[in-house]
Amino acid sequence: MRLLLGVLVLAALGCKGDPTKCEKACRNYAELVFWKQADVEINAAPTAERDALRKKKMGEFTHNLSKGVDMCTSKCMSANNDKTTNCLLDAKTAEQAKKCAVADIPENQ
């Protein structure tokens, strides 16, 4: 659920009309943010349960991404924001991606 919310937040920020670039930015954000939390949960699990938990998390990630990536991409294309998109494409950590995603939100929102 958090992944979907993150993708929707990202959708409000977006990029210029390049659908390929927008989809990659949406996917990068979703992947970085989701796996940061999922890895914490997986590493906290007993060693014998980690592989099964990782498979379960992969299923959750895939399901949530498939539900939100098209909307995120569409919103991204209409938002016309190359700065945020490029930032999201360059992000290597969840923290960097989150900073990109909130950088252009006016403080009054």
C-alpha positions as CSV (number, residue, x, y, z in Angstrom):
1,M,0.0,0.0,0.0
2,R,2.8,2.4,0.8
3,L,4.4,1.7,-2.6
4,L,1.1,2.7,-4.3
5,L,0.9,5.9,-2.2
6,G,4.5,6.7,-3.0
7,V,3.9,6.2,-6.7
8,L,0.8,8.4,-6.5
9,V,2.8,11.2,-4.7
10,L,5.4,10.9,-7.4
11,A,2.7,11.1,-10.1
12,A,1.8,14.5,-8.8
13,L,5.4,15.7,-9.4
14,G,6.3,14.2,-12.7
15,C,8.2,15.1,-15.8
16,K,8.1,16.4,-19.3
17,G,6.2,14.4,-21.9
18,D,8.7,11.6,-22.5
19,P,6.8,8.5,-21.6
20,T,9.9,6.3,-21.4
21,K,11.7,8.6,-19.1
22,C,8.7,9.1,-16.9
23,E,8.1,5.4,-16.6
24,K,11.7,4.8,-15.7
25,A,11.6,7.6,-13.1
26,C,8.4,6.1,-11.6
27,R,9.8,2.6,-11.5
28,N,13.1,3.8,-9.9
29,Y,11.3,5.7,-7.2
30,A,9.0,2.8,-6.4
31,E,11.8,0.2,-6.4
32,L,14.1,2.2,-4.2
33,V,11.5,3.2,-1.6
34,F,9.8,-0.3,-1.5
35,W,13.0,-2.3,-1.2
36,K,14.5,-0.1,1.5
37,Q,11.7,-1.0,3.8
38,A,11.3,-4.6,2.6
39,D,15.0,-5.3,3.1
40,V,14.7,-4.2,6.7
41,E,11.9,-6.6,7.2
42,I,13.7,-9.4,5.4
43,N,16.9,-8.9,7.3
44,A,15.0,-8.9,10.6
45,A,13.4,-12.3,9.8
46,P,15.1,-15.6,10.9
47,T,17.6,-16.8,8.3
48,A,15.5,-19.8,7.4
49,E,12.5,-17.6,6.5
50,R,14.3,-14.9,4.4
51,D,14.0,-16.5,1.0
52,A,10.3,-17.1,1.3
53,L,9.8,-13.5,2.7
54,R,11.8,-12.1,-0.2
55,K,9.6,-14.0,-2.7
56,K,6.5,-12.7,-1.0
57,K,7.8,-9.1,-1.0
58,M,8.7,-9.5,-4.7
59,G,5.1,-10.5,-5.4
60,E,3.8,-7.5,-3.4
61,F,6.2,-5.1,-5.3
62,T,5.2,-6.4,-8.7
63,H,1.5,-6.2,-7.9
64,N,1.6,-2.7,-6.5
65,L,3.8,-1.4,-9.3
66,S,1.5,-2.8,-11.9
67,K,-1.4,-1.0,-10.3
68,G,0.4,2.4,-10.1
69,V,3.0,2.8,-12.8
70,D,0.7,3.7,-15.6
71,M,-1.0,6.4,-13.6
72,C,2.3,7.7,-12.4
73,T,3.7,7.8,-15.9
74,S,0.6,9.6,-17.2
75,K,0.8,12.3,-14.4
76,C,4.5,12.6,-14.9
77,M,4.1,13.3,-18.6
78,S,1.6,16.0,-18.0
79,A,3.5,17.7,-15.1
80,N,6.3,18.9,-17.4
81,N,9.2,18.8,-14.8
82,D,12.5,17.6,-16.2
83,K,14.4,18.6,-13.0
84,T,12.4,16.2,-10.8
85,T,12.4,13.4,-13.4
86,N,16.2,13.6,-13.9
87,C,16.7,13.7,-10.2
88,L,14.6,10.5,-9.8
89,L,16.4,8.8,-12.6
90,D,19.7,9.6,-11.0
91,A,18.7,8.5,-7.5
92,K,20.5,5.5,-6.1
93,T,18.9,5.4,-2.6
94,A,15.4,5.7,-1.2
95,E,16.4,8.9,0.6
96,Q,17.6,10.5,-2.6
97,A,14.4,9.5,-4.4
98,K,12.2,10.9,-1.7
99,K,14.1,14.2,-1.7
100,C,13.6,14.5,-5.5
101,A,9.9,13.7,-5.1
102,V,9.3,16.4,-2.5
103,A,11.7,19.1,-3.8
104,D,9.1,20.8,-6.0
105,I,6.0,20.6,-3.7
106,P,5.1,24.0,-2.6
107,E,5.3,24.4,1.2
108,N,1.6,25.3,1.5
109,Q,0.4,21.9,0.3
